[in-house]
Amino acid sequence: MRLSQLLAAIDKVADDKGISTPYVCGGVPRDRVLKRTNDINDIDLTTGDQGIHYLAKEIAIKFRSNNTSYFVMPDGHARVMLGGLKLDFSSNFRIPGINEILKDKGIADPTEMQMELYSRDFTCNALLMTMDMKQILDPTGLGVKDIQAGIIKTCLDPKITLGFDNKRVARVIYLAAKLGFKVDQEVADWIKENPASIANARPQYLAKKLAKAISYNKERTVALLDEMKLWPYVPPMKSLTPYMIGNIKRL
């Protein structure tokens, strides 16, 4: 089945079941803005509300086969595997107090979708794409601008976005290496002031993200770990050992 056919089928399921309109989010719309044409084997979806949980179950039922699996991840988002294609359905996560935080930013009556997108990690991951793949939407008004500027910036103040979920610190390194983006100065400064925050992620998660960062751009990964003084908190990794020893001694 072609991607356009799959997305149309998901959209129809949502409509038939009275679920809010789904959108593609995360890396696919970001890469569309970047005009990257990599093969798509990982699709993130959201409805901006609790309906996304029902949609995940309905899609697992609709495409049930020996090659289909459905499970809920530790962070609450659902994953449906269709053979080698991974569909991730949003956890519908909200930063605590997001309504008041957005009011302070001048958004007096935020929509459910705005509350979800501003609760995401980085502006480059806060775009939406319609299921017909024809439109890229930018509800925060920040995503396209920051992608075009090539910068990793948090959707809210770094102390909120990174302070609430320290796993996102590893994703700063990973995305900067993968995309070739600069790291926003406020983000870099927060990490420098809170370097131990990266170690709050599980060692397996941290090692996996750093390994991926190295695979994309080892030089950039090493430079960021050095700049942000993160070496003492990096788990032992063979690919980084020569750099790790020298940098830890200098800190």
NORGI-V975817 format. One record per residue. N is the residue number from 1. RES is the residue in one letter. PSI is psi in radians with two decimals (none if undefined). OMEGA is omega in degrees with one decimal (999 if undefined). BURIAL is # if it has 24 or more other C-alpha atoms within 12 Angstrom, else .. Layout:
# NORGI-V975817
N_RES_PSI_OMEGA_BURIAL + N_RES_PSI_OMEGA_BURIAL
This chain:
# NORGI-V975817
1_M_2.32_177.7_. + 2_R_2.71_-178.8_. + 3_L_-0.73_-179.1_. + 4_S_-0.65_178.8_. + 5_Q_-0.69_178.4_. + 6_L_-0.82_-179.4_. + 7_L_-0.67_177.3_# + 8_A_-0.67_179.0_. + 9_A_-0.71_177.9_. + 10_I_-0.76_178.6_# + 11_D_-0.71_-179.3_# + 12_K_-0.69_177.1_. + 13_V_-0.80_179.5_# + 14_A_-0.77_-179.5_# + 15_D_-0.79_-178.5_. + 16_D_-0.59_-176.3_. + 17_K_0.05_179.6_. + 18_G_0.49_178.6_. + 19_I_2.55_179.4_# + 20_S_2.71_-177.7_# + 21_T_2.18_177.4_# + 22_P_2.73_175.6_# + 23_Y_2.66_169.3_# + 24_V_2.37_-179.6_# + 25_C_-3.07_175.7_# + 26_G_-2.32_-169.8_# + 27_G_-0.55_-175.8_# + 28_V_-0.93_178.4_# + 29_P_-0.59_176.4_# + 30_R_-0.82_-178.9_# + 31_D_-0.50_175.0_# + 32_R_-0.75_178.0_# + 33_V_-0.65_179.5_# + 34_L_-0.11_-177.4_# + 35_K_0.64_174.2_. + 36_R_2.38_-174.5_. + 37_T_0.64_178.5_. + 38_N_2.69_174.3_. + 39_D_2.38_-178.3_. + 40_I_2.03_175.8_. + 41_N_0.17_-178.2_. + 42_D_1.97_-176.1_# + 43_I_2.23_175.7_# + 44_D_2.42_-177.3_# + 45_L_2.57_175.3_# + 46_T_2.69_169.9_# + 47_T_-0.13_-177.5_# + 48_G_0.06_178.9_# + 49_D_-3.03_-175.4_# + 50_Q_-0.27_179.9_# + 51_G_-0.39_-178.8_# + 52_I_-0.54_179.9_# + 53_H_-0.70_178.2_# + 54_Y_-0.67_-179.1_# + 55_L_-0.73_179.9_# + 56_A_-0.78_-179.6_# + 57_K_-0.72_-179.3_# + 58_E_-0.64_179.3_# + 59_I_-0.68_177.1_# + 60_A_-0.64_178.1_# + 61_I_-0.81_-176.4_. + 62_K_-0.70_-175.6_. + 63_F_0.44_-177.6_# + 64_R_2.27_176.5_. + 65_S_3.14_177.4_. + 66_N_-0.31_-179.3_. + 67_N_0.14_-179.0_. + 68_T_2.38_174.8_. + 69_S_2.64_179.8_# + 70_Y_2.27_173.3_# + 71_F_2.77_-179.9_. + 72_V_2.23_-177.7_. + 73_M_2.84_-177.9_. + 74_P_-0.52_-179.1_. + 75_D_0.02_175.7_. + 76_G_-0.15_178.0_. + 77_H_2.64_-178.8_# + 78_A_2.56_178.1_# + 79_R_2.26_174.6_# + 80_V_2.15_176.8_# + 81_M_2.15_175.3_# + 82_L_1.53_-172.6_# + 83_G_-2.13_179.6_. + 84_G_0.05_-179.7_. + 85_L_2.24_-178.3_. + 86_K_2.15_174.6_# + 87_L_2.06_177.4_# + 88_D_2.13_-179.4_# + 89_F_2.18_-173.0_# + 90_S_2.55_174.6_# + 91_S_-0.16_-175.9_# + 92_N_0.61_-177.6_# + 93_F_2.48_174.6_# + 94_R_2.24_170.4_# + 95_I_2.31_177.9_# + 96_P_2.29_179.8_. + 97_G_0.31_-175.0_. + 98_I_-0.60_-179.4_# + 99_N_-0.84_-179.2_# + 100_E_-0.63_178.5_. + 101_I_-0.76_-179.8_# + 102_L_-0.59_175.6_# + 103_K_-0.69_178.3_. + 104_D_-0.41_177.6_. + 105_K_0.05_178.3_. + 106_G_0.14_176.6_. + 107_I_1.61_-168.8_. + 108_A_-0.65_-175.8_. + 109_D_1.25_-174.4_. + 110_P_2.51_175.5_. + 111_T_2.92_175.8_. + 112_E_-0.72_-179.3_# + 113_M_-0.72_177.5_# + 114_Q_-0.73_180.0_# + 115_M_-0.66_177.5_# + 116_E_-0.81_-174.0_# + 117_L_-0.69_176.9_# + 118_Y_-0.35_177.8_# + 119_S_-0.14_179.0_# + 120_R_3.06_-173.7_# + 121_D_-1.03_-171.9_# + 122_F_2.64_-177.0_# + 123_T_-0.55_-179.3_# + 124_C_-0.27_178.8_# + 125_N_0.23_-175.0_# + 126_A_0.39_174.8_# + 127_L_2.83_174.5_# + 128_L_2.61_172.0_# + 129_M_2.34_178.8_# + 130_T_2.71_-173.5_# + 131_M_-0.28_174.2_# + 132_D_0.02_175.3_. + 133_M_0.34_-175.6_. + 134_K_-0.37_-174.9_. + 135_Q_2.40_170.0_. + 136_I_2.18_-179.9_# + 137_L_2.55_-176.4_# + 138_D_1.27_-173.8_# + 139_P_-0.51_179.6_# + 140_T_-0.30_-176.3_# + 141_G_0.18_-175.9_. + 142_L_-0.49_-169.3_# + 143_G_-0.96_-176.6_# + 144_V_-0.76_-179.1_# + 145_K_-0.81_-177.6_. + 146_D_-0.57_175.7_# + 147_I_-0.79_-179.8_# + 148_Q_-0.52_177.4_. + 149_A_-0.19_179.4_. + 150_G_0.91_-175.5_# + 151_I_2.43_174.7_# + 152_I_1.94_-177.7_# + 153_K_2.44_179.2_# + 154_T_2.66_-178.5_# + 155_C_-0.53_175.7_# + 156_L_-3.11_175.5_# + 157_D_2.38_-178.3_# + 158_P_-0.59_-179.1_# + 159_K_-0.41_176.2_# + 160_I_-0.97_-174.9_# + 161_T_-0.83_-178.2_# + 162_L_-0.58_-178.9_# + 163_G_-0.57_-179.2_# + 164_F_-0.64_-177.8_# + 165_D_1.67_-175.3_# + 166_N_-0.27_176.6_# + 167_K_-0.42_-177.7_# + 168_R_-0.34_176.8_# + 169_V_-0.77_177.8_# + 170_A_-0.59_-179.4_# + 171_R_-0.44_174.2_# + 172_V_-0.86_-179.6_# + 173_I_-0.82_-177.3_# + 174_Y_-0.86_-177.0_# + 175_L_-0.64_178.3_# + 176_A_-0.68_178.7_# + 177_A_-0.73_-177.3_# + 178_K_-0.79_-173.3_# + 179_L_-0.27_-175.3_# + 180_G_0.45_-178.4_# + 181_F_2.70_169.1_# + 182_K_2.79_174.7_# + 183_V_2.21_178.5_# + 184_D_2.45_-174.5_# + 185_Q_-0.68_178.8_. + 186_E_-0.64_177.0_. + 187_V_-0.83_179.8_# + 188_A_-0.74_-179.2_# + 189_D_-0.72_179.7_. + 190_W_-0.74_-179.5_# + 191_I_-0.71_178.3_# + 192_K_-0.64_179.8_# + 193_E_-0.34_-177.4_. + 194_N_0.95_-173.7_. + 195_P_-0.54_-178.6_# + 196_A_-0.25_-178.4_. + 197_S_-0.53_-178.2_# + 198_I_-0.48_-178.0_# + 199_A_-0.09_177.4_# + 200_N_-0.25_172.3_# + 201_A_2.65_177.4_# + 202_R_2.44_-178.7_. + 203_P_-0.66_-179.8_. + 204_Q_-0.72_179.6_. + 205_Y_-0.80_-177.9_. + 206_L_-0.79_-180.0_# + 207_A_-0.69_-179.3_# + 208_K_-0.80_-178.8_. + 209_K_-0.73_-180.0_# + 210_L_-0.62_176.9_# + 211_A_-0.72_177.9_# + 212_K_-0.72_178.1_# + 213_A_-0.76_179.3_# + 214_I_-0.69_-178.9_# + 215_S_-0.51_179.1_. + 216_Y_-0.80_-176.4_. + 217_N_1.62_-176.6_. + 218_K_-0.74_-178.5_# + 219_E_-0.75_-180.0_. + 220_R_-0.71_179.2_# + 221_T_-0.84_180.0_# + 222_V_-0.74_-179.2_# + 223_A_-0.72_-179.8_# + 224_L_-0.70_177.1_# + 225_L_-0.63_177.7_# + 226_D_-0.89_-177.1_# + 227_E_-0.68_-175.8_. + 228_M_0.10_174.4_# + 229_K_0.81_-174.5_# + 230_L_-0.07_-173.8_# + 231_W_-0.73_-178.3_# + 232_P_-0.25_-174.2_# + 233_Y_0.07_-179.7_# + 234_V_2.26_178.8_# + 235_P_2.68_180.0_# + 236_P_2.20_179.5_. + 237_M_2.18_-176.1_. + 238_K_-0.71_-176.4_. + 239_S_-0.32_-178.3_. + 240_L_-0.11_-174.0_# + 241_T_-0.81_-178.8_. + 242_P_-0.59_-179.3_. + 243_Y_-0.66_-175.9_# + 244_M_-0.81_-175.8_# + 245_I_-0.86_-178.6_. + 246_G_-0.67_-177.8_. + 247_N_-0.69_179.1_# + 248_I_-0.68_179.6_. + 249_K_-0.57_-177.5_. + 250_R_-0.32_-175.6_. + 251_L_none_999_.
